[in-house]
Amino acid sequence: QVQLVESGGGLVQAGGSLRLSCAASRNINSISDVAWSRQAPGKQRELVAGIGVRGNKHYADSVKGRFTVSRDNRKLYLQMNELTPEDTAVYYCHGKYGTVSVWGQGTQVTVSS
């Protein structure tokens, strides 16, 4: 089994930036289809950004041009710039370890106006 742990969330003013990190209990490269999703209160979970098995990156329209997903051998990252109050949510990293879907516990991002 593998575990994912997010960090880097917090409170930031509108227009600010945050960088989220996701560490895996095993080599992050052993996890495929890594991605970030978020869930705001009263809203459905939304896929924000991810890296496909071929290394292709994809983004939700709402974050294109502001968020950047990346990875190295140890972690998955989400650089978030030009944050707005609409970005307030719990952010989760997730992926597939073999055929098993794995999710982190989430990290809270709060953007004040």
KAGIGI-V494578 format. One record per backbone hydrogen bond with DSSP energy under -1.0 kcal/mol. NH is the residue of the N-H (numbers start at 1). CO is the residue of the C=O. If there is no record, write none. Layout:
# KAGIGI-V494578
nh/co
NH/CO
NH/CO
This chain:
# KAGIGI-V494578
nh/co
5/23
7/21
12/110
14/112
15/83
16/13
18/80
20/78
21/7
22/76
23/5
25/3
30/27
31/28
32/96
35/94
36/49
37/92
38/46
39/90
43/40
46/38
48/36
49/36
50/58
51/34
52/56
55/52
58/50
60/48
63/60
64/60
66/63
67/63
68/79
70/77
72/75
76/22
77/70
78/20
79/68
80/18
81/66
83/16
87/84
88/85
89/109
90/39
91/107
92/37
94/35
95/102
96/32
97/100
100/97
102/95
104/93
107/91
109/89
110/10
112/12
